[in-house]
Amino acid sequence: MAATFTVNSRRRWTFQLVLLGARLQLEGWSEPFGCPEEPLRCSAWMEPLQDPRDVAHALIERPRCAL
């Protein structure tokens, strides 16, 4: 299962919810606006009742990797 959504800030972020066994992971990557920078990639494990958009905004503020 996977569901995708985007969040716009200084960069355009795309997030995908991925079900891995019994765990839910939010994976995100950024696309810089008109910059030659590499995209940022990050992820976080989620609790069953967490709102994906809240986790997405937390990853935008502090990108990190769950793996």
PQR file of N, CA, C, O and H, with PARSE charges and radii, in Angstrom:
ATOM      1  N   MET A   1       0.833  -1.177   0.000 -0.4000 1.5000
ATOM      2  CA  MET A   1       0.000   0.000   0.000 -0.0000 2.0000
ATOM      3  C   MET A   1       0.873   1.234   0.000  0.5500 1.7000
ATOM      4  O   MET A   1       1.871   1.278   0.720 -0.5500 1.4000
ATOM      5  N   ALA A   2       0.529   2.235  -0.785 -0.4000 1.5000
ATOM      6  CA  ALA A   2       1.244   3.500  -0.781 -0.0000 2.0000
ATOM      7  C   ALA A   2       0.272   4.614  -1.148  0.5500 1.7000
ATOM      8  O   ALA A   2      -0.563   4.447  -2.036 -0.5500 1.4000
ATOM      9  H   ALA A   2      -0.282   2.199  -1.370  0.4000 1.0000
ATOM     10  N   ALA A   3       0.381   5.734  -0.472 -0.4000 1.5000
ATOM     11  CA  ALA A   3      -0.411   6.929  -0.765 -0.0000 2.0000
ATOM     12  C   ALA A   3       0.544   8.104  -0.828  0.5500 1.7000
ATOM     13  O   ALA A   3       1.459   8.191  -0.010 -0.5500 1.4000
ATOM     14  H   ALA A   3       1.060   5.870   0.250  0.4000 1.0000
ATOM     15  N   THR A   4       0.356   9.016  -1.781 -0.4000 1.5000
ATOM     16  CA  THR A   4       1.278  10.126  -1.989 -0.0000 2.0000
ATOM     17  C   THR A   4       0.547  11.459  -1.831  0.5500 1.7000
ATOM     18  O   THR A   4      -0.611  11.595  -2.226 -0.5500 1.4000
ATOM     19  H   THR A   4      -0.388   8.945  -2.446  0.4000 1.0000
ATOM     20  N   PHE A   5       1.252  12.457  -1.237 -0.4000 1.5000
ATOM     21  CA  PHE A   5       0.726  13.814  -1.152 -0.0000 2.0000
ATOM     22  C   PHE A   5       1.898  14.776  -1.180  0.5500 1.7000
ATOM     23  O   PHE A   5       3.035  14.372  -0.937 -0.5500 1.4000
ATOM     24  H   PHE A   5       2.192  12.346  -0.916  0.4000 1.0000
ATOM     25  N   THR A   6       1.636  16.062  -1.476 -0.4000 1.5000
ATOM     26  CA  THR A   6       2.699  17.067  -1.535 -0.0000 2.0000
ATOM     27  C   THR A   6       2.442  18.172  -0.521  0.5500 1.7000
ATOM     28  O   THR A   6       1.306  18.438  -0.129 -0.5500 1.4000
ATOM     29  H   THR A   6       0.712  16.390  -1.674  0.4000 1.0000
ATOM     30  N   VAL A   7       3.547  18.813  -0.107 -0.4000 1.5000
ATOM     31  CA  VAL A   7       3.510  19.962   0.792 -0.0000 2.0000
ATOM     32  C   VAL A   7       4.453  20.994   0.191  0.5500 1.7000
ATOM     33  O   VAL A   7       5.598  20.671  -0.125 -0.5500 1.4000
ATOM     34  H   VAL A   7       4.470  18.597  -0.425  0.4000 1.0000
ATOM     35  N   ASN A   8       3.989  22.231   0.029 -0.4000 1.5000
ATOM     36  CA  ASN A   8       4.832  23.289  -0.521 -0.0000 2.0000
ATOM     37  C   ASN A   8       5.324  24.194   0.600  0.5500 1.7000
ATOM     38  O   ASN A   8       4.543  24.655   1.432 -0.5500 1.4000
ATOM     39  H   ASN A   8       3.059  22.493   0.286  0.4000 1.0000
ATOM     40  N   SER A   9       6.624  24.440   0.607 -0.4000 1.5000
ATOM     41  CA  SER A   9       7.255  25.387   1.521 -0.0000 2.0000
ATOM     42  C   SER A   9       8.328  26.086   0.689  0.5500 1.7000
ATOM     43  O   SER A   9       8.067  26.451  -0.458 -0.5500 1.4000
ATOM     44  H   SER A   9       7.258  24.066  -0.069  0.4000 1.0000
ATOM     45  N   ARG A  10       9.521  26.279   1.236 -0.4000 1.5000
ATOM     46  CA  ARG A  10      10.597  26.846   0.417 -0.0000 2.0000
ATOM     47  C   ARG A  10      10.988  25.881  -0.689  0.5500 1.7000
ATOM     48  O   ARG A  10      11.524  26.289  -1.720 -0.5500 1.4000
ATOM     49  H   ARG A  10       9.733  25.983   2.167  0.4000 1.0000
ATOM     50  N   ARG A  11      10.722  24.616  -0.475 -0.4000 1.5000
ATOM     51  CA  ARG A  11      10.923  23.563  -1.471 -0.0000 2.0000
ATOM     52  C   ARG A  11       9.598  22.844  -1.646  0.5500 1.7000
ATOM     53  O   ARG A  11       8.737  22.897  -0.768 -0.5500 1.4000
ATOM     54  H   ARG A  11      10.287  24.284   0.362  0.4000 1.0000
ATOM     55  N   ARG A  12       9.434  22.184  -2.758 -0.4000 1.5000
ATOM     56  CA  ARG A  12       8.245  21.348  -2.949 -0.0000 2.0000
ATOM     57  C   ARG A  12       8.586  19.959  -2.428  0.5500 1.7000
ATOM     58  O   ARG A  12       9.518  19.321  -2.918 -0.5500 1.4000
ATOM     59  H   ARG A  12      10.134  22.141  -3.471  0.4000 1.0000
ATOM     60  N   TRP A  13       7.845  19.495  -1.448 -0.4000 1.5000
ATOM     61  CA  TRP A  13       8.064  18.186  -0.847 -0.0000 2.0000
ATOM     62  C   TRP A  13       6.982  17.218  -1.304  0.5500 1.7000
ATOM     63  O   TRP A  13       5.803  17.571  -1.350 -0.5500 1.4000
ATOM     64  H   TRP A  13       7.089  20.013  -1.049  0.4000 1.0000
ATOM     65  N   THR A  14       7.379  16.010  -1.639 -0.4000 1.5000
ATOM     66  CA  THR A  14       6.452  14.934  -1.950 -0.0000 2.0000
ATOM     67  C   THR A  14       6.629  13.870  -0.892  0.5500 1.7000
ATOM     68  O   THR A  14       7.754  13.483  -0.579 -0.5500 1.4000
ATOM     69  H   THR A  14       8.336  15.723  -1.602  0.4000 1.0000
ATOM     70  N   PHE A  15       5.532  13.395  -0.342 -0.4000 1.5000
ATOM     71  CA  PHE A  15       5.570  12.376   0.706 -0.0000 2.0000
ATOM     72  C   PHE A  15       4.773  11.168   0.267  0.5500 1.7000
ATOM     73  O   PHE A  15       3.765  11.275  -0.432 -0.5500 1.4000
ATOM     74  H   PHE A  15       4.618  13.710  -0.596  0.4000 1.0000
ATOM     75  N   GLN A  16       5.256  10.014   0.699 -0.4000 1.5000
ATOM     76  CA  GLN A  16       4.581   8.763   0.384 -0.0000 2.0000
ATOM     77  C   GLN A  16       4.462   7.943   1.656  0.5500 1.7000
ATOM     78  O   GLN A  16       5.448   7.730   2.361 -0.5500 1.4000
ATOM     79  H   GLN A  16       6.074   9.928   1.267  0.4000 1.0000
ATOM     80  N   LEU A  17       3.255   7.486   1.944 -0.4000 1.5000
ATOM     81  CA  LEU A  17       3.025   6.570   3.063 -0.0000 2.0000
ATOM     82  C   LEU A  17       3.225   5.153   2.557  0.5500 1.7000
ATOM     83  O   LEU A  17       2.640   4.757   1.549 -0.5500 1.4000
ATOM     84  H   LEU A  17       2.454   7.659   1.371  0.4000 1.0000
ATOM     85  N   VAL A  18       4.046   4.396   3.253 -0.4000 1.5000
ATOM     86  CA  VAL A  18       4.351   3.039   2.827 -0.0000 2.0000
ATOM     87  C   VAL A  18       4.079   2.088   3.983  0.5500 1.7000
ATOM     88  O   VAL A  18       4.568   2.294   5.094 -0.5500 1.4000
ATOM     89  H   VAL A  18       4.521   4.718   4.072  0.4000 1.0000
ATOM     90  N   LEU A  19       3.310   1.065   3.722 -0.4000 1.5000
ATOM     91  CA  LEU A  19       3.026   0.040   4.724 -0.0000 2.0000
ATOM     92  C   LEU A  19       4.050  -1.067   4.557  0.5500 1.7000
ATOM     93  O   LEU A  19       4.104  -1.721   3.516 -0.5500 1.4000
ATOM     94  H   LEU A  19       2.913   0.898   2.820  0.4000 1.0000
ATOM     95  N   LEU A  20       4.863  -1.276   5.587 -0.4000 1.5000
ATOM     96  CA  LEU A  20       5.906  -2.302   5.578 -0.0000 2.0000
ATOM     97  C   LEU A  20       5.584  -3.310   6.667  0.5500 1.7000
ATOM     98  O   LEU A  20       5.911  -3.090   7.833 -0.5500 1.4000
ATOM     99  H   LEU A  20       4.819  -0.745   6.433  0.4000 1.0000
ATOM    100  N   GLY A  21       4.944  -4.419   6.297 -0.4000 1.5000
ATOM    101  CA  GLY A  21       4.486  -5.379   7.291 -0.0000 2.0000
ATOM    102  C   GLY A  21       3.411  -4.730   8.135  0.5500 1.7000
ATOM    103  O   GLY A  21       2.376  -4.310   7.616 -0.5500 1.4000
ATOM    104  H   GLY A  21       4.678  -4.598   5.350  0.4000 1.0000
ATOM    105  N   ALA A  22       3.648  -4.645   9.427 -0.4000 1.5000
ATOM    106  CA  ALA A  22       2.692  -4.020  10.337 -0.0000 2.0000
ATOM    107  C   ALA A  22       3.077  -2.575  10.666  0.5500 1.7000
ATOM    108  O   ALA A  22       2.422  -1.937  11.489 -0.5500 1.4000
ATOM    109  H   ALA A  22       4.488  -4.986   9.849  0.4000 1.0000
ATOM    110  N   ARG A  23       4.128  -2.056  10.035 -0.4000 1.5000
ATOM    111  CA  ARG A  23       4.605  -0.705  10.334 -0.0000 2.0000
ATOM    112  C   ARG A  23       4.312   0.240   9.191  0.5500 1.7000
ATOM    113  O   ARG A  23       4.259  -0.165   8.030 -0.5500 1.4000
ATOM    114  H   ARG A  23       4.661  -2.575   9.366  0.4000 1.0000
ATOM    115  N   LEU A  24       4.122   1.518   9.534 -0.4000 1.5000
ATOM    116  CA  LEU A  24       3.838   2.549   8.556 -0.0000 2.0000
ATOM    117  C   LEU A  24       5.005   3.527   8.532  0.5500 1.7000
ATOM    118  O   LEU A  24       5.410   4.045   9.573 -0.5500 1.4000
ATOM    119  H   LEU A  24       4.165   1.847  10.477  0.4000 1.0000
ATOM    120  N   GLN A  25       5.542   3.777   7.345 -0.4000 1.5000
ATOM    121  CA  GLN A  25       6.662   4.694   7.192 -0.0000 2.0000
ATOM    122  C   GLN A  25       6.252   5.831   6.258  0.5500 1.7000
ATOM    123  O   GLN A  25       5.583   5.614   5.248 -0.5500 1.4000
ATOM    124  H   GLN A  25       5.214   3.356   6.500  0.4000 1.0000
ATOM    125  N   LEU A  26       6.669   7.049   6.617 -0.4000 1.5000
ATOM    126  CA  LEU A  26       6.464   8.207   5.758 -0.0000 2.0000
ATOM    127  C   LEU A  26       7.799   8.531   5.109  0.5500 1.7000
ATOM    128  O   LEU A  26       8.769   8.840   5.802 -0.5500 1.4000
ATOM    129  H   LEU A  26       7.212   7.226   7.437  0.4000 1.0000
ATOM    130  N   GLU A  27       7.856   8.464   3.791 -0.4000 1.5000
ATOM    131  CA  GLU A  27       9.072   8.793   3.045 -0.0000 2.0000
ATOM    132  C   GLU A  27       8.842  10.112   2.333  0.5500 1.7000
ATOM    133  O   GLU A  27       7.768  10.341   1.776 -0.5500 1.4000
ATOM    134  H   GLU A  27       7.068   8.213   3.228  0.4000 1.0000
ATOM    135  N   GLY A  28       9.846  10.982   2.349 -0.4000 1.5000
ATOM    136  CA  GLY A  28       9.707  12.290   1.713 -0.0000 2.0000
ATOM    137  C   GLY A  28      10.926  12.657   0.900  0.5500 1.7000
ATOM    138  O   GLY A  28      12.040  12.233   1.208 -0.5500 1.4000
ATOM    139  H   GLY A  28      10.718  10.796   2.802  0.4000 1.0000
ATOM    140  N   TRP A  29      10.717  13.444  -0.137 -0.4000 1.5000
ATOM    141  CA  TRP A  29      11.820  13.968  -0.925 -0.0000 2.0000
ATOM    142  C   TRP A  29      11.432  15.354  -1.410  0.5500 1.7000
ATOM    143  O   TRP A  29      10.266  15.631  -1.692 -0.5500 1.4000
ATOM    144  H   TRP A  29       9.813  13.788  -0.388  0.4000 1.0000
ATOM    145  N   SER A  30      12.436  16.219  -1.500 -0.4000 1.5000
ATOM    146  CA  SER A  30      12.187  17.610  -1.892 -0.0000 2.0000
ATOM    147  C   SER A  30      12.672  17.841  -3.306  0.5500 1.7000
ATOM    148  O   SER A  30      13.591  17.177  -3.788 -0.5500 1.4000
ATOM    149  H   SER A  30      13.383  15.994  -1.270  0.4000 1.0000
ATOM    150  N   GLU A  31      12.040  18.789  -3.954 -0.4000 1.5000
ATOM    151  CA  GLU A  31      12.451  19.226  -5.277 -0.0000 2.0000
ATOM    152  C   GLU A  31      12.710  20.723  -5.179  0.5500 1.7000
ATOM    153  O   GLU A  31      11.760  21.499  -5.076 -0.5500 1.4000
ATOM    154  H   GLU A  31      11.294  19.328  -3.563  0.4000 1.0000
ATOM    155  N   PRO A  32      13.983  21.155  -5.207 -0.5600 1.5000
ATOM    156  CA  PRO A  32      14.280  22.583  -5.061  0.2800 2.0000
ATOM    157  C   PRO A  32      13.670  23.397  -6.199  0.5500 1.7000
ATOM    158  O   PRO A  32      13.625  22.940  -7.340 -0.5500 1.4000
ATOM    159  N   PHE A  33      13.197  24.613  -5.883 -0.4000 1.5000
ATOM    160  CA  PHE A  33      12.635  25.509  -6.891 -0.0000 2.0000
ATOM    161  C   PHE A  33      13.767  26.192  -7.647  0.5500 1.7000
ATOM    162  O   PHE A  33      14.414  27.084  -7.098 -0.5500 1.4000
ATOM    163  H   PHE A  33      13.233  24.985  -4.955  0.4000 1.0000
ATOM    164  N   GLY A  34      14.024  25.801  -8.882 -0.4000 1.5000
ATOM    165  CA  GLY A  34      15.000  26.474  -9.733 -0.0000 2.0000
ATOM    166  C   GLY A  34      16.431  26.438  -9.245  0.5500 1.7000
ATOM    167  O   GLY A  34      17.237  27.261  -9.682 -0.5500 1.4000
ATOM    168  H   GLY A  34      13.499  25.076  -9.329  0.4000 1.0000
ATOM    169  N   CYS A  35      16.785  25.523  -8.359 -0.4000 1.5000
ATOM    170  CA  CYS A  35      18.147  25.434  -7.839 -0.0000 2.0000
ATOM    171  C   CYS A  35      18.785  24.137  -8.337  0.5500 1.7000
ATOM    172  O   CYS A  35      18.094  23.133  -8.517 -0.5500 1.4000
ATOM    173  H   CYS A  35      16.131  24.855  -8.004  0.4000 1.0000
ATOM    174  N   PRO A  36      20.091  24.156  -8.559 -0.5600 1.5000
ATOM    175  CA  PRO A  36      20.766  22.938  -9.000  0.2800 2.0000
ATOM    176  C   PRO A  36      21.084  21.977  -7.842  0.5500 1.7000
ATOM    177  O   PRO A  36      21.895  21.066  -8.006 -0.5500 1.4000
ATOM    178  N   GLU A  37      20.461  22.171  -6.690 -0.4000 1.5000
ATOM    179  CA  GLU A  37      20.734  21.331  -5.524 -0.0000 2.0000
ATOM    180  C   GLU A  37      20.185  19.913  -5.726  0.5500 1.7000
ATOM    181  O   GLU A  37      19.258  19.684  -6.504 -0.5500 1.4000
ATOM    182  H   GLU A  37      19.802  22.911  -6.556  0.4000 1.0000
ATOM    183  N   GLU A  38      20.783  18.992  -5.007 -0.4000 1.5000
ATOM    184  CA  GLU A  38      20.269  17.624  -4.979 -0.0000 2.0000
ATOM    185  C   GLU A  38      18.980  17.601  -4.161  0.5500 1.7000
ATOM    186  O   GLU A  38      18.845  18.368  -3.208 -0.5500 1.4000
ATOM    187  H   GLU A  38      21.536  19.179  -4.375  0.4000 1.0000
ATOM    188  N   PRO A  39      18.039  16.742  -4.515 -0.5600 1.5000
ATOM    189  CA  PRO A  39      16.836  16.614  -3.687  0.2800 2.0000
ATOM    190  C   PRO A  39      17.187  16.055  -2.313  0.5500 1.7000
ATOM    191  O   PRO A  39      18.074  15.211  -2.186 -0.5500 1.4000
ATOM    192  N   LEU A  40      16.492  16.525  -1.296 -0.4000 1.5000
ATOM    193  CA  LEU A  40      16.645  15.953   0.038 -0.0000 2.0000
ATOM    194  C   LEU A  40      15.721  14.744   0.143  0.5500 1.7000
ATOM    195  O   LEU A  40      14.607  14.766  -0.379 -0.5500 1.4000
ATOM    196  H   LEU A  40      15.771  17.211  -1.399  0.4000 1.0000
ATOM    197  N   ARG A  41      16.179  13.692   0.813 -0.4000 1.5000
ATOM    198  CA  ARG A  41      15.358  12.501   1.031 -0.0000 2.0000
ATOM    199  C   ARG A  41      15.359  12.201   2.521  0.5500 1.7000
ATOM    200  O   ARG A  41      16.404  12.235   3.170 -0.5500 1.4000
ATOM    201  H   ARG A  41      17.084  13.674   1.237  0.4000 1.0000
ATOM    202  N   CYS A  42      14.177  11.906   3.061 -0.4000 1.5000
ATOM    203  CA  CYS A  42      14.083  11.613   4.483 -0.0000 2.0000
ATOM    204  C   CYS A  42      12.911  10.675   4.722  0.5500 1.7000
ATOM    205  O   CYS A  42      12.076  10.464   3.844 -0.5500 1.4000
ATOM    206  H   CYS A  42      13.328  11.879   2.533  0.4000 1.0000
ATOM    207  N   SER A  43      12.864  10.117   5.925 -0.4000 1.5000
ATOM    208  CA  SER A  43      11.779   9.200   6.271 -0.0000 2.0000
ATOM    209  C   SER A  43      11.602   9.154   7.776  0.5500 1.7000
ATOM    210  O   SER A  43      12.489   9.538   8.538 -0.5500 1.4000
ATOM    211  H   SER A  43      13.543  10.289   6.639  0.4000 1.0000
ATOM    212  N   ALA A  44      10.434   8.673   8.188 -0.4000 1.5000
ATOM    213  CA  ALA A  44      10.143   8.536   9.619 -0.0000 2.0000
ATOM    214  C   ALA A  44       9.129   7.411   9.798  0.5500 1.7000
ATOM    215  O   ALA A  44       8.209   7.255   8.996 -0.5500 1.4000
ATOM    216  H   ALA A  44       9.714   8.361   7.569  0.4000 1.0000
ATOM    217  N   TRP A  45       9.309   6.635  10.854 -0.4000 1.5000
ATOM    218  CA  TRP A  45       8.307   5.640  11.221 -0.0000 2.0000
ATOM    219  C   TRP A  45       7.160   6.371  11.883  0.5500 1.7000
ATOM    220  O   TRP A  45       7.369   7.345  12.606 -0.5500 1.4000
ATOM    221  H   TRP A  45      10.057   6.761  11.505  0.4000 1.0000
ATOM    222  N   MET A  46       5.944   5.903  11.637 -0.4000 1.5000
ATOM    223  CA  MET A  46       4.772   6.549  12.208 -0.0000 2.0000
ATOM    224  C   MET A  46       4.027   5.611  13.139  0.5500 1.7000
ATOM    225  O   MET A  46       4.036   4.393  12.966 -0.5500 1.4000
ATOM    226  H   MET A  46       5.774   5.111  11.049  0.4000 1.0000
ATOM    227  N   GLU A  47       3.381   6.209  14.130 -0.4000 1.5000
ATOM    228  CA  GLU A  47       2.469   5.476  14.997 -0.0000 2.0000
ATOM    229  C   GLU A  47       1.118   5.384  14.288  0.5500 1.7000
ATOM    230  O   GLU A  47       0.803   6.244  13.466 -0.5500 1.4000
ATOM    231  H   GLU A  47       3.374   7.199  14.271  0.4000 1.0000
ATOM    232  N   PRO A  48       0.319   4.368  14.582 -0.5600 1.5000
ATOM    233  CA  PRO A  48      -0.942   4.172  13.852  0.2800 2.0000
ATOM    234  C   PRO A  48      -1.892   5.372  13.847  0.5500 1.7000
ATOM    235  O   PRO A  48      -2.587   5.580  12.853 -0.5500 1.4000
ATOM    236  N   LEU A  49      -1.949   6.161  14.906 -0.4000 1.5000
ATOM    237  CA  LEU A  49      -2.908   7.264  14.970 -0.0000 2.0000
ATOM    238  C   LEU A  49      -2.309   8.631  14.622  0.5500 1.7000
ATOM    239  O   LEU A  49      -3.005   9.643  14.701 -0.5500 1.4000
ATOM    240  H   LEU A  49      -1.384   5.993  15.714  0.4000 1.0000
ATOM    241  N   GLN A  50      -1.037   8.674  14.240 -0.4000 1.5000
ATOM    242  CA  GLN A  50      -0.421   9.955  13.887 -0.0000 2.0000
ATOM    243  C   GLN A  50      -0.967  10.465  12.561  0.5500 1.7000
ATOM    244  O   GLN A  50      -1.256   9.685  11.653 -0.5500 1.4000
ATOM    245  H   GLN A  50      -0.471   7.852  14.175  0.4000 1.0000
ATOM    246  N   ASP A  51      -1.104  11.787  12.462 -0.4000 1.5000
ATOM    247  CA  ASP A  51      -1.531  12.421  11.224 -0.0000 2.0000
ATOM    248  C   ASP A  51      -0.307  12.534  10.300  0.5500 1.7000
ATOM    249  O   ASP A  51       0.696  13.131  10.694 -0.5500 1.4000
ATOM    250  H   ASP A  51      -0.869  12.420  13.200  0.4000 1.0000
ATOM    251  N   PRO A  52      -0.366  11.977   9.084 -0.5600 1.5000
ATOM    252  CA  PRO A  52       0.783  12.038   8.169  0.2800 2.0000
ATOM    253  C   PRO A  52       1.241  13.457   7.861  0.5500 1.7000
ATOM    254  O   PRO A  52       2.436  13.693   7.687 -0.5500 1.4000
ATOM    255  N   ARG A  53       0.306  14.412   7.792 -0.4000 1.5000
ATOM    256  CA  ARG A  53       0.712  15.792   7.499 -0.0000 2.0000
ATOM    257  C   ARG A  53       1.493  16.411   8.661  0.5500 1.7000
ATOM    258  O   ARG A  53       2.396  17.216   8.430 -0.5500 1.4000
ATOM    259  H   ARG A  53      -0.666  14.221   7.934  0.4000 1.0000
ATOM    260  N   ASP A  54       1.162  16.053   9.902 -0.4000 1.5000
ATOM    261  CA  ASP A  54       1.940  16.541  11.044 -0.0000 2.0000
ATOM    262  C   ASP A  54       3.361  15.984  10.997  0.5500 1.7000
ATOM    263  O   ASP A  54       4.324  16.712  11.238 -0.5500 1.4000
ATOM    264  H   ASP A  54       0.429  15.399  10.089  0.4000 1.0000
ATOM    265  N   VAL A  55       3.492  14.704  10.690 -0.4000 1.5000
ATOM    266  CA  VAL A  55       4.819  14.081  10.583 -0.0000 2.0000
ATOM    267  C   VAL A  55       5.578  14.703   9.405  0.5500 1.7000
ATOM    268  O   VAL A  55       6.782  14.940   9.507 -0.5500 1.4000
ATOM    269  H   VAL A  55       2.710  14.112  10.495  0.4000 1.0000
ATOM    270  N   ALA A  56       4.890  14.967   8.295 -0.4000 1.5000
ATOM    271  CA  ALA A  56       5.526  15.588   7.131 -0.0000 2.0000
ATOM    272  C   ALA A  56       6.093  16.961   7.488  0.5500 1.7000
ATOM    273  O   ALA A  56       7.228  17.275   7.129 -0.5500 1.4000
ATOM    274  H   ALA A  56       3.912  14.774   8.213  0.4000 1.0000
ATOM    275  N   HIS A  57       5.308  17.782   8.195 -0.4000 1.5000
ATOM    276  CA  HIS A  57       5.796  19.112   8.576 -0.0000 2.0000
ATOM    277  C   HIS A  57       6.980  19.006   9.538  0.5500 1.7000
ATOM    278  O   HIS A  57       7.894  19.828   9.475 -0.5500 1.4000
ATOM    279  H   HIS A  57       4.386  17.526   8.487  0.4000 1.0000
ATOM    280  N   ALA A  58       6.981  18.015  10.421 -0.4000 1.5000
ATOM    281  CA  ALA A  58       8.121  17.804  11.319 -0.0000 2.0000
ATOM    282  C   ALA A  58       9.363  17.409  10.518  0.5500 1.7000
ATOM    283  O   ALA A  58      10.467  17.845  10.843 -0.5500 1.4000
ATOM    284  H   ALA A  58       6.238  17.347  10.472  0.4000 1.0000
ATOM    285  N   LEU A  59       9.198  16.589   9.477 -0.4000 1.5000
ATOM    286  CA  LEU A  59      10.343  16.204   8.643 -0.0000 2.0000
ATOM    287  C   LEU A  59      10.867  17.383   7.837  0.5500 1.7000
ATOM    288  O   LEU A  59      12.073  17.483   7.609 -0.5500 1.4000
ATOM    289  H   LEU A  59       8.301  16.234   9.213  0.4000 1.0000
ATOM    290  N   ILE A  60       9.988  18.276   7.401 -0.4000 1.5000
ATOM    291  CA  ILE A  60      10.443  19.462   6.674 -0.0000 2.0000
ATOM    292  C   ILE A  60      11.303  20.329   7.589  0.5500 1.7000
ATOM    293  O   ILE A  60      12.331  20.854   7.163 -0.5500 1.4000
ATOM    294  H   ILE A  60       9.009  18.195   7.586  0.4000 1.0000
ATOM    295  N   GLU A  61      10.885  20.479   8.846 -0.4000 1.5000
ATOM    296  CA  GLU A  61      11.647  21.285   9.806 -0.0000 2.0000
ATOM    297  C   GLU A  61      12.963  20.632  10.194  0.5500 1.7000
ATOM    298  O   GLU A  61      13.980  21.311  10.334 -0.5500 1.4000
ATOM    299  H   GLU A  61      10.050  20.052   9.192  0.4000 1.0000
ATOM    300  N   ARG A  62      12.947  19.292  10.372 -0.4000 1.5000
ATOM    301  CA  ARG A  62      14.146  18.543  10.786 -0.0000 2.0000
ATOM    302  C   ARG A  62      14.224  17.243  10.003  0.5500 1.7000
ATOM    303  O   ARG A  62      13.801  16.201  10.504 -0.5500 1.4000
ATOM    304  H   ARG A  62      12.121  18.740  10.259  0.4000 1.0000
ATOM    305  N   PRO A  63      14.763  17.280   8.765 -0.5600 1.5000
ATOM    306  CA  PRO A  63      14.855  16.047   7.973  0.2800 2.0000
ATOM    307  C   PRO A  63      15.717  14.999   8.688  0.5500 1.7000
ATOM    308  O   PRO A  63      16.751  15.318   9.275 -0.5500 1.4000
ATOM    309  N   ARG A  64      15.267  13.748   8.624 -0.4000 1.5000
ATOM    310  CA  ARG A  64      16.030  12.642   9.213 -0.0000 2.0000
ATOM    311  C   ARG A  64      15.642  11.364   8.484  0.5500 1.7000
ATOM    312  O   ARG A  64      14.728  11.365   7.659 -0.5500 1.4000
ATOM    313  H   ARG A  64      14.427  13.489   8.147  0.4000 1.0000
ATOM    314  N   CYS A  65      16.320  10.303   8.781 -0.4000 1.5000
ATOM    315  CA  CYS A  65      16.061   9.037   8.107 -0.0000 2.0000
ATOM    316  C   CYS A  65      15.743   7.964   9.145  0.5500 1.7000
ATOM    317  O   CYS A  65      16.406   7.880  10.179 -0.5500 1.4000
ATOM    318  H   CYS A  65      17.063  10.302   9.450  0.4000 1.0000
ATOM    319  N   ALA A  66      14.727   7.144   8.870 -0.4000 1.5000
ATOM    320  CA  ALA A  66      14.334   6.085   9.785 -0.0000 2.0000
ATOM    321  C   ALA A  66      15.112   4.804   9.558  0.5500 1.7000
ATOM    322  O   ALA A  66      15.146   3.939  10.432 -0.5500 1.4000
ATOM    323  H   ALA A  66      14.188   7.212   8.031  0.4000 1.0000
ATOM    324  N   LEU A  67      15.732   4.669   8.404 -0.4000 1.5000
ATOM    325  CA  LEU A  67      16.451   3.425   8.103 -0.0000 2.0000
ATOM    326  C   LEU A  67      17.909   3.521   8.424  0.5500 1.7000
ATOM    327  O   LEU A  67      18.649   2.558   8.227 -0.5500 1.4000
ATOM    328  H   LEU A  67      15.704   5.372   7.693  0.4000 1.0000
TER
END
